[in-house]
């Protein structure tokens, strides 16, 4: 599959030791700001808090695809996905999320999405 | 990272030659059914149609994480993500999506998500 066929860049990012793992308002703000920093347009944001553990699950739907977040505070883990097509730059969103949540450990993976 | 640390299974699936690339109702039905087939619980579904090309972008937020869809009908491409934790089985959701959309070509990738 050639470089010309890539339709979107999808960053998978896993954080440990991050701030705000149960803070729905902070997480919503962070997702909206990350999208803006990447040059993306937010269509809709939906977040849900779990009563059982305080974890947050949510998605920012973008004109350029999505940013998702799922946190497991009892495991000290936040999972982000940043999937963007067009001219938006998911790396800038990830950089912003790292500055905001200040994780102690981060793993990231870039998946180039394309029609098979 | 040991197998014991895996928190969620994340299936990345790219379809070409699939049905219903611009059909919002069919896509919503498919996402809800796929979640049910996987043993997951849907919290919320949000879909958006693009006037420019008829493409659909959307997410089903699950108690177990999410299913997302983004279609580019002009490129004959639908991108799915199926991310599920706990006892839900994302492979069953993907199998159901393949039966429903009948893609001509499919590529899939499994990412085991875990705290770093």
gemmi code that builds the backbone of each chain (N, CA, C; Angstrom):
import gemmi

chains = {
    "A": [
        ("UNK", (0.859, -1.198, 0.000), (0.000, 0.000, 0.000), (0.891, 1.242, 0.000)),
        ("UNK", (0.743, 2.096, -0.953), (1.614, 3.268, -1.081), (1.222, 4.387, -0.152)),
        ("UNK", (2.133, 5.267, 0.062), (1.905, 6.429, 0.928), (0.723, 7.262, 0.420)),
        ("UNK", (0.519, 7.256, -0.888), (-0.549, 8.074, -1.453), (-1.930, 7.595, -1.047)),
        ("UNK", (-2.014, 6.351, -0.593), (-3.324, 5.796, -0.254), (-3.759, 6.091, 1.173)),
        ("UNK", (-2.896, 6.688, 1.964), (-3.232, 6.890, 3.376), (-4.316, 7.955, 3.503)),
        ("UNK", (-5.383, 7.583, 4.204), (-6.529, 8.488, 4.330), (-6.513, 9.177, 5.694)),
        ("UNK", (-6.054, 8.486, 6.704), (-6.022, 9.105, 8.020), (-4.863, 8.594, 8.851)),
        ("UNK", (-4.435, 9.429, 9.794), (-3.413, 9.009, 10.758), (-4.113, 8.749, 12.084)),
        ("UNK", (-3.848, 7.587, 12.648), (-4.518, 7.157, 13.880), (-3.443, 6.917, 14.929)),
        ("UNK", (-3.443, 7.776, 15.941), (-2.491, 7.619, 17.039), (-3.182, 6.926, 18.198)),
        ("UNK", (-2.564, 5.857, 18.662), (-3.004, 5.106, 19.831), (-2.054, 5.523, 20.952)),
        ("UNK", (-2.598, 6.003, 22.062), (-1.727, 6.484, 23.141), (-2.239, 5.981, 24.482)),
        ("UNK", (-1.343, 5.387, 25.249), (-1.683, 4.849, 26.565), (-0.863, 5.589, 27.617)),
        ("UNK", (-1.574, 6.111, 28.640), (-0.925, 6.914, 29.693), (-1.047, 6.192, 31.035)),
        ("UNK", (0.041, 6.202, 31.813), (-0.002, 5.836, 33.237), (0.484, 7.025, 34.048)),
        ("UNK", (0.022, 7.118, 35.276), (0.499, 8.182, 36.162), (0.013, 9.557, 35.758)),
        ("UNK", (-1.116, 9.617, 35.069), (-1.629, 10.884, 34.545), (-2.556, 11.568, 35.548)),
        ("UNK", (-2.679, 12.877, 35.416), (-3.625, 13.664, 36.218), (-5.047, 13.468, 35.680)),
        ("UNK", (-6.015, 13.875, 36.494), (-7.413, 14.041, 36.045), (-8.098, 12.774, 35.529)),
        ("UNK", (-7.727, 11.617, 36.051), (-8.286, 10.369, 35.515), (-9.782, 10.223, 35.772)),
        ("UNK", (-10.302, 10.974, 36.752), (-11.738, 10.873, 37.053), (-12.445, 12.225, 36.878)),
        ("UNK", (-11.766, 13.180, 36.274), (-12.304, 14.549, 36.197), (-12.935, 14.801, 34.815)),
        ("UNK", (-14.233, 14.625, 34.771), (-14.956, 14.713, 33.493), (-14.824, 16.089, 32.835)),
        ("UNK", (-14.898, 17.144, 33.642), (-14.799, 18.488, 33.052), (-13.417, 18.748, 32.467)),
        ("UNK", (-12.399, 18.336, 33.209), (-11.030, 18.534, 32.717), (-10.810, 17.704, 31.443)),
        ("UNK", (-11.333, 16.486, 31.443), (-11.130, 15.617, 30.275), (-11.858, 16.184, 29.058)),
        ("UNK", (-13.067, 16.687, 29.257), (-13.778, 17.289, 28.116), (-13.015, 18.497, 27.584)),
        ("UNK", (-12.556, 19.334, 28.496), (-11.783, 20.511, 28.080), (-10.543, 20.071, 27.288)),
        ("UNK", (-9.876, 19.042, 27.805), (-8.643, 18.570, 27.158), (-8.911, 18.038, 25.757)),
        ("UNK", (-10.004, 17.305, 25.591), (-10.297, 16.742, 24.269), (-10.621, 17.852, 23.270)),
        ("UNK", (-11.409, 18.818, 23.715), (-11.746, 19.938, 22.820), (-10.493, 20.741, 22.466)),
        ("UNK", (-9.659, 20.994, 23.446), (-8.442, 21.763, 23.195), (-7.470, 20.994, 22.307)),
        ("UNK", (-7.373, 19.696, 22.539), (-6.469, 18.872, 21.716), (-6.910, 18.916, 20.256)),
        ("UNK", (-8.218, 18.835, 20.032), (-8.730, 18.884, 18.654), (-8.375, 20.222, 18.012)),
        ("UNK", (-8.582, 21.292, 18.757), (-8.289, 22.629, 18.231), (-6.804, 22.773, 17.909)),
        ("UNK", (-5.955, 22.286, 18.826), (-4.507, 22.372, 18.586), (-4.089, 21.609, 17.330)),
        ("UNK", (-4.845, 20.556, 16.999), (-4.514, 19.747, 15.823), (-5.078, 20.337, 14.541)),
        ("UNK", (-5.866, 21.404, 14.667), (-6.494, 21.983, 13.478), (-7.760, 21.251, 13.069)),
        ("UNK", (-8.372, 20.519, 14.006), (-9.584, 19.741, 13.697), (-10.830, 20.475, 14.199)),
        ("UNK", (-11.989, 20.050, 13.687), (-13.275, 20.664, 14.025), (-14.120, 19.678, 14.827)),
        ("UNK", (-14.528, 20.083, 16.029), (-15.345, 19.216, 16.894), (-16.810, 19.311, 16.468)),
        ("UNK", (-17.418, 18.157, 16.204), (-18.853, 18.109, 15.879), (-19.686, 17.893, 17.136)),
        ("UNK", (-19.155, 17.087, 18.073), (-19.946, 16.650, 19.224), (-18.998, 16.010, 20.237)),
        ("UNK", (-19.268, 16.228, 21.527), (-18.485, 15.537, 22.564), (-19.455, 14.857, 23.512)),
        ("UNK", (-19.210, 13.612, 23.817), (-20.061, 12.873, 24.745), (-19.159, 12.140, 25.729)),
        ("UNK", (-19.387, 12.381, 27.019), (-18.590, 11.723, 28.055), (-19.526, 11.075, 29.065)),
        ("UNK", (-19.074, 9.992, 29.640), (-19.848, 9.265, 30.637), (-18.935, 8.942, 31.814)),
        ("UNK", (-19.435, 9.160, 33.035), (-18.687, 8.787, 34.252), (-19.261, 7.497, 34.812)),
        ("UNK", (-18.401, 6.601, 35.221), (-18.859, 5.358, 35.847), (-18.905, 5.540, 37.360)),
        ("UNK", (-20.056, 5.260, 37.945), (-20.217, 5.387, 39.391), (-19.332, 4.382, 40.123)),
        ("UNK", (-19.123, 3.229, 39.510), (-18.416, 2.132, 40.174), (-16.984, 2.492, 40.542)),
        ("UNK", (-16.257, 3.148, 39.621), (-14.824, 3.392, 39.855), (-14.404, 4.826, 39.560)),
        ("UNK", (-15.361, 5.695, 39.143), (-15.011, 7.065, 38.796), (-14.392, 7.203, 37.417)),
        ("UNK", (-14.256, 6.101, 36.700), (-13.666, 6.145, 35.359), (-14.530, 6.935, 34.394)),
        ("UNK", (-13.877, 7.411, 33.342), (-14.543, 8.220, 32.321), (-14.415, 7.494, 30.991)),
        ("UNK", (-15.486, 7.527, 30.203), (-15.412, 7.025, 28.835), (-16.046, 8.080, 27.950)),
        ("UNK", (-15.433, 8.367, 26.821), (-16.014, 9.420, 26.006), (-15.378, 9.545, 24.649)),
        ("UNK", (-16.067, 10.293, 23.792), (-15.588, 10.506, 22.433), (-15.879, 11.925, 21.995)),
        ("UNK", (-14.909, 12.538, 21.349), (-15.127, 13.780, 20.616), (-15.205, 13.394, 19.144)),
        ("UNK", (-16.396, 13.584, 18.572), (-16.573, 13.302, 17.149), (-16.090, 14.530, 16.389)),
        ("UNK", (-15.219, 14.295, 15.407), (-14.613, 15.398, 14.661), (-15.041, 15.345, 13.196)),
        ("UNK", (-14.996, 16.469, 12.542), (-15.179, 16.459, 11.086), (-14.081, 15.619, 10.436)),
        ("UNK", (-12.951, 15.461, 11.143), (-11.790, 14.719, 10.625), (-11.671, 13.319, 11.224)),
        ("UNK", (-12.624, 12.818, 11.975), (-12.725, 11.464, 12.555), (-13.003, 11.558, 14.058)),
        ("UNK", (-12.085, 11.186, 14.962), (-12.453, 11.249, 16.383), (-11.254, 11.260, 17.318)),
        ("UNK", (-11.528, 11.706, 18.545), (-10.628, 11.467, 19.674), (-11.454, 10.717, 20.712)),
        ("UNK", (-10.951, 9.592, 21.203), (-11.661, 8.870, 22.263), (-10.796, 8.812, 23.511)),
        ("UNK", (-11.477, 8.653, 24.645), (-10.783, 8.530, 25.926), (-11.504, 7.489, 26.770)),
        ("UNK", (-10.721, 6.651, 27.442), (-11.279, 5.698, 28.406), (-10.298, 5.645, 29.566)),
        ("UNK", (-10.791, 5.906, 30.791), (-9.878, 5.857, 31.938), (-10.292, 4.780, 32.923)),
        ("UNK", (-9.292, 4.138, 33.482), (-9.457, 3.126, 34.526), (-8.618, 3.593, 35.715)),
        ("UNK", (-9.182, 4.445, 36.569), (-8.367, 5.007, 37.664), (-7.826, 3.925, 38.596)),
        ("UNK", (-8.576, 2.847, 38.770), (-8.099, 1.780, 39.659), (-6.880, 1.068, 39.095)),
        ("UNK", (-6.643, 1.245, 37.798), (-5.467, 0.662, 37.149), (-4.447, 1.742, 36.741)),
        ("UNK", (-4.767, 2.984, 37.100), (-3.881, 4.116, 36.782), (-3.632, 4.216, 35.276)),
        ("UNK", (-4.691, 4.094, 34.493), (-4.556, 3.968, 33.033), (-5.571, 4.848, 32.309)),
        ("UNK", (-5.080, 5.608, 31.351), (-5.966, 6.307, 30.409), (-5.569, 5.893, 28.990)),
        ("UNK", (-6.579, 5.474, 28.211), (-6.367, 5.081, 26.808), (-6.938, 6.163, 25.896)),
        ("UNK", (-6.101, 6.727, 25.045), (-6.562, 7.710, 24.056), (-6.420, 7.145, 22.642)),
        ("UNK", (-7.351, 7.537, 21.782), (-7.197, 7.350, 20.341), (-7.376, 8.703, 19.684)),
        ("UNK", (-6.515, 9.016, 18.755), (-6.611, 10.274, 18.005), (-6.532, 9.904, 16.531)),
        ("UNK", (-7.679, 9.935, 15.874), (-7.777, 9.502, 14.468), (-8.207, 10.726, 13.669)),
        ("UNK", (-7.346, 11.160, 12.756), (-7.640, 12.370, 11.982), (-7.258, 12.205, 10.521)),
        ("UNK", (-8.154, 12.661, 9.662), (-7.875, 12.681, 8.232), (-7.626, 14.124, 7.807)),
        ("UNK", (-7.341, 14.295, 6.533), (-7.169, 15.639, 5.982), (-5.917, 16.310, 6.512)),
        ("UNK", (-6.019, 17.624, 6.697), (-4.835, 18.391, 7.078), (-4.633, 18.478, 8.586)),
        ("UNK", (-5.562, 17.929, 9.371), (-5.406, 17.966, 10.828), (-4.163, 17.160, 11.217)),
        ("UNK", (-3.543, 17.557, 12.325), (-2.271, 16.949, 12.732), (-2.408, 16.295, 14.104)),
        ("UNK", (-2.691, 14.977, 14.136), (-2.933, 14.297, 15.412), (-1.746, 14.364, 16.366)),
        ("UNK", (-0.526, 14.484, 15.829), (0.647, 14.580, 16.699), (0.551, 15.811, 17.611)),
        ("UNK", (-0.018, 16.899, 17.083), (-0.154, 18.111, 17.890), (-1.180, 17.906, 18.998)),
        ("UNK", (-2.234, 17.145, 18.701), (-3.232, 16.834, 19.732), (-2.594, 15.999, 20.834)),
        ("UNK", (-1.807, 15.008, 20.442), (-1.164, 14.136, 21.432), (-0.182, 14.930, 22.289)),
        ("UNK", (0.580, 15.785, 21.658), (1.537, 16.598, 22.406), (0.797, 17.437, 23.458)),
        ("UNK", (-0.339, 17.974, 23.059), (-1.113, 18.805, 23.984), (-1.667, 17.955, 25.124)),
        ("UNK", (-2.168, 16.779, 24.817), (-2.699, 15.892, 25.870), (-1.596, 15.509, 26.858)),
        ("UNK", (-0.391, 15.274, 26.354), (0.726, 14.929, 27.251), (1.053, 16.105, 28.170)),
        ("UNK", (1.024, 17.309, 27.620), (1.326, 18.481, 28.462), (0.246, 18.687, 29.521)),
        ("UNK", (-0.983, 18.375, 29.171), (-2.102, 18.617, 30.081), (-2.194, 17.554, 31.177)),
        ("UNK", (-2.101, 16.277, 30.799), (-2.305, 15.178, 31.759), (-1.011, 14.764, 32.466)),
        ("UNK", (0.129, 15.204, 31.945), (1.429, 14.943, 32.552), (1.596, 13.472, 32.988)),
        ("UNK", (1.420, 12.544, 32.058), (1.598, 11.137, 32.411), (3.063, 10.845, 32.768)),
        ("UNK", (3.248, 9.873, 33.652), (4.597, 9.438, 34.018), (5.158, 8.530, 32.920)),
        ("UNK", (4.289, 7.690, 32.379), (4.690, 6.784, 31.293), (3.683, 6.895, 30.141)),
        ("UNK", (4.205, 6.820, 28.918), (3.362, 6.915, 27.726), (3.845, 5.895, 26.706)),
        ("UNK", (2.931, 5.183, 26.091), (3.295, 4.440, 24.881), (2.395, 4.932, 23.758)),
        ("UNK", (2.959, 5.061, 22.573), (2.152, 5.507, 21.437), (2.454, 4.624, 20.226)),
        ("UNK", (1.491, 4.573, 19.356), (1.618, 3.780, 18.140), (0.884, 4.551, 17.036)),
        ("UNK", (1.502, 4.660, 15.889), (0.856, 5.328, 14.758), (0.363, 4.279, 13.774)),
        ("UNK", (-0.921, 4.359, 13.437), (-1.485, 3.467, 12.430), (-1.938, 4.321, 11.252)),
        ("UNK", (-1.431, 4.010, 10.097), (-1.837, 4.764, 8.897), (-3.044, 4.048, 8.310)),
        ("UNK", (-4.187, 4.716, 8.349), (-5.440, 4.089, 7.920), (-5.653, 4.299, 6.423)),
        ("UNK", (-6.085, 3.256, 5.753), (-6.266, 3.319, 4.311), (-7.247, 2.252, 3.873)),
        ("UNK", (-7.873, 2.476, 2.755), (-8.738, 1.457, 2.164), (-7.889, 0.243, 1.807)),
        ("UNK", (-8.350, -0.963, 2.101), (-7.559, -2.157, 1.826), (-7.540, -2.502, 0.324)),
    ],
    "B": [
        ("UNK", (5.591, -6.504, 28.400), (4.287, -6.400, 29.052), (3.600, -7.760, 29.003)),
        ("UNK", (3.209, -8.276, 30.144), (2.625, -9.615, 30.179), (1.172, -9.626, 29.764)),
        ("UNK", (0.702, -10.781, 29.420), (-0.685, -10.967, 28.992), (-1.652, -10.527, 30.093)),
        ("UNK", (-1.220, -10.661, 31.336), (-2.108, -10.327, 32.450), (-2.429, -8.846, 32.524)),
        ("UNK", (-1.599, -8.025, 31.860), (-1.801, -6.583, 31.947), (-2.779, -6.039, 30.914)),
        ("UNK", (-3.232, -6.876, 30.003), (-4.090, -6.383, 28.920), (-5.450, -5.981, 29.470)),
        ("UNK", (-5.822, -4.739, 29.173), (-7.078, -4.209, 29.705), (-8.182, -4.259, 28.658)),
        ("UNK", (-7.819, -4.066, 27.402), (-8.833, -4.102, 26.360), (-8.273, -4.610, 25.050)),
        ("UNK", (-9.165, -5.161, 24.225), (-8.790, -5.583, 22.878), (-9.360, -4.556, 21.904)),
        ("UNK", (-8.488, -4.062, 21.027), (-8.869, -3.011, 20.097), (-8.657, -3.533, 18.681)),
        ("UNK", (-9.764, -3.747, 17.976), (-9.683, -4.211, 16.594), (-9.836, -3.018, 15.662)),
        ("UNK", (-8.862, -2.894, 14.763), (-8.872, -1.875, 13.720), (-9.287, -2.604, 12.450)),
        ("UNK", (-10.327, -2.143, 11.783), (-10.806, -2.860, 10.594), (-11.106, -1.869, 9.477)),
        ("UNK", (-10.554, -2.135, 8.311), (-10.750, -1.269, 7.141), (-11.447, -2.077, 6.054)),
        ("UNK", (-12.553, -1.519, 5.534), (-13.377, -2.215, 4.532), (-13.343, -1.444, 3.216)),
        ("UNK", (-13.220, -2.174, 2.099), (-13.485, -1.623, 0.765), (-14.600, -2.441, 0.129)),
        ("UNK", (-15.340, -1.819, -0.777), (-16.382, -2.544, -1.506), (-17.554, -2.928, -0.624)),
        ("UNK", (-17.787, -2.164, 0.447), (-18.845, -2.500, 1.401), (-20.173, -1.835, 1.019)),
        ("UNK", (-21.261, -2.414, 1.480), (-22.599, -1.838, 1.316), (-22.777, -0.685, 2.299)),
        ("UNK", (-23.815, 0.114, 2.042), (-24.340, 1.095, 3.017), (-23.339, 2.172, 3.445)),
        ("UNK", (-22.445, 2.563, 2.571), (-21.414, 3.527, 2.971), (-21.969, 4.909, 3.293)),
        ("UNK", (-23.178, 5.202, 2.796), (-23.778, 6.521, 3.059), (-25.114, 6.391, 3.794)),
        ("UNK", (-25.422, 5.206, 4.306), (-26.744, 4.952, 4.892), (-26.673, 5.031, 6.421)),
        ("UNK", (-27.028, 6.196, 6.930), (-26.885, 6.454, 8.363), (-27.726, 5.507, 9.222)),
        ("UNK", (-28.939, 5.237, 8.786), (-29.799, 4.338, 9.585), (-29.231, 2.927, 9.633)),
        ("UNK", (-28.800, 2.443, 8.480), (-28.230, 1.092, 8.435), (-26.951, 1.020, 9.290)),
        ("UNK", (-26.145, 2.062, 9.215), (-24.888, 2.063, 9.974), (-25.176, 2.113, 11.474)),
        ("UNK", (-26.145, 2.909, 11.875), (-26.483, 2.939, 13.308), (-26.990, 1.575, 13.779)),
        ("UNK", (-27.859, 0.991, 12.979), (-28.371, -0.341, 13.322), (-27.211, -1.348, 13.442)),
        ("UNK", (-26.295, -1.269, 12.485), (-25.174, -2.217, 12.471), (-24.289, -2.056, 13.703)),
        ("UNK", (-24.042, -0.814, 14.109), (-23.172, -0.597, 15.267), (-23.836, -1.112, 16.546)),
        ("UNK", (-25.126, -0.822, 16.671), (-25.838, -1.304, 17.871), (-25.879, -2.840, 17.892)),
        ("UNK", (-26.139, -3.433, 16.750), (-26.209, -4.898, 16.694), (-24.846, -5.528, 16.936)),
        ("UNK", (-23.821, -4.912, 16.381), (-22.466, -5.439, 16.574), (-22.103, -5.433, 18.058)),
        ("UNK", (-22.461, -4.346, 18.748), (-22.175, -4.273, 20.185), (-22.902, -5.381, 20.935)),
        ("UNK", (-24.160, -5.569, 20.595), (-24.950, -6.608, 21.258), (-24.357, -7.995, 21.006)),
        ("UNK", (-23.977, -8.246, 19.743), (-23.378, -9.546, 19.415), (-22.096, -9.797, 20.206)),
        ("UNK", (-21.395, -8.733, 20.543), (-20.135, -8.870, 21.275), (-20.348, -8.992, 22.774)),
        ("UNK", (-21.596, -8.831, 23.211), (-21.869, -8.871, 24.649), (-21.595, -7.551, 25.338)),
        ("UNK", (-21.596, -6.458, 24.566), (-21.306, -5.137, 25.129), (-22.602, -4.349, 25.340)),
        ("UNK", (-22.497, -3.293, 26.138), (-23.647, -2.445, 26.480), (-23.462, -1.060, 25.868)),
        ("UNK", (-24.426, -0.637, 25.048), (-24.366, 0.671, 24.392), (-24.857, 1.750, 25.358)),
        ("UNK", (-24.021, 2.780, 25.553), (-24.421, 3.923, 26.384), (-25.049, 5.018, 25.536)),
        ("UNK", (-24.553, 5.188, 24.304), (-24.944, 6.331, 23.489), (-24.429, 6.108, 22.070)),
        ("UNK", (-25.213, 6.514, 21.071), (-24.735, 6.448, 19.682), (-24.921, 7.818, 19.054)),
        ("UNK", (-23.888, 8.303, 18.388), (-23.972, 9.602, 17.718), (-23.379, 9.452, 16.323)),
        ("UNK", (-24.175, 9.807, 15.321), (-23.716, 9.718, 13.933), (-23.944, 11.053, 13.244)),
        ("UNK", (-23.072, 11.349, 12.301), (-23.165, 12.603, 11.545), (-22.988, 12.270, 10.062)),
        ("UNK", (-23.844, 12.862, 9.223), (-23.706, 12.700, 7.761), (-23.072, 13.957, 7.189)),
        ("UNK", (-22.133, 13.780, 6.285), (-21.526, 14.928, 5.619), (-22.267, 15.234, 4.321)),
        ("UNK", (-22.723, 16.473, 4.194), (-23.464, 16.876, 2.997), (-22.561, 16.809, 1.760)),
        ("UNK", (-21.260, 17.060, 1.976), (-20.340, 17.178, 0.842), (-20.211, 15.887, 0.037)),
        ("UNK", (-20.116, 14.759, 0.727), (-19.852, 13.492, 0.021), (-20.774, 12.356, 0.446)),
        ("UNK", (-21.695, 12.615, 1.385), (-22.577, 11.553, 1.873), (-21.923, 10.648, 2.904)),
        ("UNK", (-20.664, 10.919, 3.243), (-19.955, 10.091, 4.222), (-20.571, 10.198, 5.603)),
        ("UNK", (-20.314, 9.182, 6.398), (-20.851, 9.092, 7.754), (-19.682, 9.035, 8.724)),
        ("UNK", (-19.832, 9.727, 9.851), (-18.856, 9.598, 10.923), (-19.636, 9.395, 12.205)),
        ("UNK", (-19.207, 8.486, 13.039), (-19.995, 8.253, 14.238), (-19.315, 7.341, 15.236)),
        ("UNK", (-19.889, 7.350, 16.436), (-19.348, 6.517, 17.511), (-20.480, 5.952, 18.342)),
        ("UNK", (-20.357, 4.681, 18.687), (-21.191, 4.067, 19.718), (-20.325, 3.995, 20.973)),
        ("UNK", (-20.727, 4.757, 21.993), (-20.014, 4.720, 23.264), (-20.549, 3.520, 24.045)),
        ("UNK", (-19.647, 2.692, 24.522), (-20.030, 1.458, 25.214), (-19.589, 1.514, 26.671)),
        ("UNK", (-20.244, 0.746, 27.508), (-19.746, 0.559, 28.869), (-18.360, -0.084, 28.816)),
        ("UNK", (-18.066, -0.771, 27.716), (-16.783, -1.495, 27.555), (-15.799, -0.753, 26.662)),
        ("UNK", (-16.046, 0.456, 26.241), (-15.186, 1.359, 25.456), (-15.949, 1.904, 24.245)),
        ("UNK", (-15.639, 1.528, 22.996), (-16.385, 2.132, 21.884), (-16.279, 1.345, 20.592)),
        ("UNK", (-17.233, 1.640, 19.704), (-17.124, 1.271, 18.283), (-17.222, 2.579, 17.507)),
        ("UNK", (-16.283, 2.826, 16.608), (-16.373, 4.030, 15.769), (-16.461, 3.626, 14.315)),
        ("UNK", (-17.040, 4.536, 13.530), (-17.148, 4.314, 12.082), (-16.887, 5.638, 11.369)),
        ("UNK", (-16.151, 5.556, 10.270), (-15.954, 6.723, 9.412), (-15.963, 6.213, 7.979)),
        ("UNK", (-16.851, 6.762, 7.146), (-16.898, 6.291, 5.749), (-16.537, 7.412, 4.785)),
        ("UNK", (-15.820, 7.027, 3.745), (-15.435, 7.919, 2.646), (-15.958, 7.255, 1.367)),
        ("UNK", (-17.225, 7.505, 1.023), (-17.793, 6.790, -0.132), (-17.046, 7.091, -1.433)),
        ("UNK", (-16.506, 8.286, -1.544), (-15.779, 8.638, -2.772), (-14.486, 7.838, -2.915)),
        ("UNK", (-14.035, 7.262, -1.821), (-12.826, 6.427, -1.832), (-13.171, 4.953, -1.606)),
        ("UNK", (-14.461, 4.653, -1.509), (-14.943, 3.285, -1.297), (-14.339, 2.678, -0.024)),
        ("UNK", (-14.376, 3.449, 1.062), (-13.645, 3.055, 2.272), (-14.495, 3.297, 3.520)),
        ("UNK", (-14.568, 2.279, 4.365), (-15.137, 2.454, 5.708), (-14.087, 2.008, 6.724)),
        ("UNK", (-13.838, 2.865, 7.710), (-12.883, 2.560, 8.789), (-13.664, 2.293, 10.075)),
        ("UNK", (-13.473, 1.108, 10.648), (-14.084, 0.774, 11.926), (-13.017, 0.611, 13.005)),
        ("UNK", (-13.378, 0.997, 14.230), (-12.602, 0.620, 15.414), (-13.544, -0.057, 16.385)),
        ("UNK", (-13.102, -1.139, 16.941), (-13.895, -1.865, 17.943), (-12.978, -2.082, 19.140)),
        ("UNK", (-13.214, -1.308, 20.185), (-12.335, -1.335, 21.375), (-13.215, -1.771, 22.538)),
        ("UNK", (-12.888, -2.914, 23.124), (-13.712, -3.450, 24.206), (-12.856, -4.035, 25.322)),
        ("UNK", (-13.261, -3.712, 26.556), (-12.621, -4.293, 27.724), (-13.566, -5.322, 28.342)),
        ("UNK", (-13.093, -5.940, 29.418), (-13.934, -6.882, 30.155), (-14.218, -8.136, 29.352)),
        ("UNK", (-15.411, -8.664, 29.528), (-15.750, -9.945, 28.901), (-16.320, -9.803, 27.497)),
        ("UNK", (-16.522, -8.583, 27.026), (-17.056, -8.390, 25.671), (-16.045, -8.923, 24.648)),
        ("UNK", (-16.566, -9.391, 23.521), (-15.721, -10.052, 22.522), (-15.762, -9.285, 21.197)),
        ("UNK", (-14.778, -8.399, 20.973), (-14.804, -7.563, 19.771), (-14.768, -8.364, 18.476)),
        ("UNK", (-14.180, -9.566, 18.520), (-14.131, -10.396, 17.308), (-15.550, -10.717, 16.822)),
        ("UNK", (-16.482, -10.904, 17.765), (-17.859, -11.211, 17.372), (-18.517, -9.990, 16.732)),
        ("UNK", (-18.182, -8.803, 17.227), (-18.715, -7.576, 16.618), (-18.193, -7.437, 15.189)),
        ("UNK", (-16.900, -7.681, 15.008), (-16.311, -7.552, 13.671), (-16.926, -8.568, 12.712)),
        ("UNK", (-17.091, -9.786, 13.181), (-17.693, -10.817, 12.338), (-19.077, -10.373, 11.868)),
        ("UNK", (-19.826, -9.788, 12.790), (-21.178, -9.351, 12.456), (-21.126, -8.185, 11.461)),
        ("UNK", (-20.212, -7.259, 11.653), (-20.085, -6.128, 10.711), (-19.712, -6.617, 9.314)),
        ("UNK", (-18.851, -7.633, 9.249), (-18.472, -8.175, 7.932), (-19.681, -8.825, 7.257)),
        ("UNK", (-20.493, -9.532, 8.030), (-21.675, -10.172, 7.438), (-22.675, -9.122, 6.952)),
        ("UNK", (-22.758, -8.025, 7.673), (-23.753, -7.005, 7.355), (-23.321, -6.140, 6.167)),
        ("UNK", (-22.087, -5.669, 6.175), (-21.622, -4.723, 5.153), (-21.045, -5.427, 3.919)),
        ("UNK", (-20.764, -6.704, 4.040), (-20.255, -7.520, 2.935), (-19.134, -6.817, 2.149)),
        ("UNK", (-18.068, -6.443, 2.830), (-16.958, -5.802, 2.113), (-16.275, -6.790, 1.169)),
        ("UNK", (-15.730, -6.259, 0.082), (-14.975, -7.087, -0.869), (-13.578, -7.348, -0.317)),
        ("UNK", (-12.999, -6.327, 0.312), (-11.670, -6.470, 0.911), (-11.711, -5.947, 2.346)),
        ("UNK", (-10.987, -6.639, 3.215), (-10.933, -6.259, 4.633), (-9.504, -6.391, 5.109)),
        ("UNK", (-9.028, -5.409, 5.854), (-7.801, -5.622, 6.617), (-8.132, -5.369, 8.086)),
        ("UNK", (-7.556, -6.187, 8.952), (-7.807, -6.008, 10.382), (-6.483, -6.095, 11.136)),
        ("UNK", (-6.496, -5.477, 12.278), (-5.307, -5.469, 13.134), (-5.809, -5.481, 14.571)),
        ("UNK", (-5.222, -6.322, 15.387), (-5.591, -6.375, 16.810), (-4.520, -5.660, 17.626)),
        ("UNK", (-4.967, -4.723, 18.448), (-4.051, -4.034, 19.360), (-4.483, -4.353, 20.777)),
        ("UNK", (-3.592, -4.900, 21.549), (-3.899, -5.205, 22.945), (-3.546, -3.978, 23.771)),
        ("UNK", (-4.559, -3.358, 24.351), (-4.357, -2.098, 25.078), (-4.050, -2.376, 26.536)),
        ("UNK", (-3.092, -1.652, 27.048), (-2.654, -1.856, 28.425), (-1.982, -0.600, 28.952)),
        ("UNK", (-1.973, -0.452, 30.235), (-1.239, 0.644, 30.858), (0.251, 0.459, 30.578)),
        ("UNK", (0.952, 1.529, 30.216), (2.375, 1.400, 29.899), (3.242, 1.246, 31.155)),
    ],
}
model = gemmi.Model(1)
for chain_id, residues in chains.items():
    chain = gemmi.Chain(chain_id)
    for i, (resn, *xyz) in enumerate(residues, 1):
        res = gemmi.Residue()
        res.name, res.seqid = resn, gemmi.SeqId(i, " ")
        for name, pos in zip(("N", "CA", "C"), xyz):
            atom = gemmi.Atom()
            atom.name, atom.element = name, gemmi.Element(name[0])
            atom.pos, atom.b_iso = gemmi.Position(*pos), 0.0
            res.add_atom(atom)
        chain.add_residue(res)
    model.add_chain(chain)
structure = gemmi.Structure()
structure.add_model(model)
structure.setup_entities()
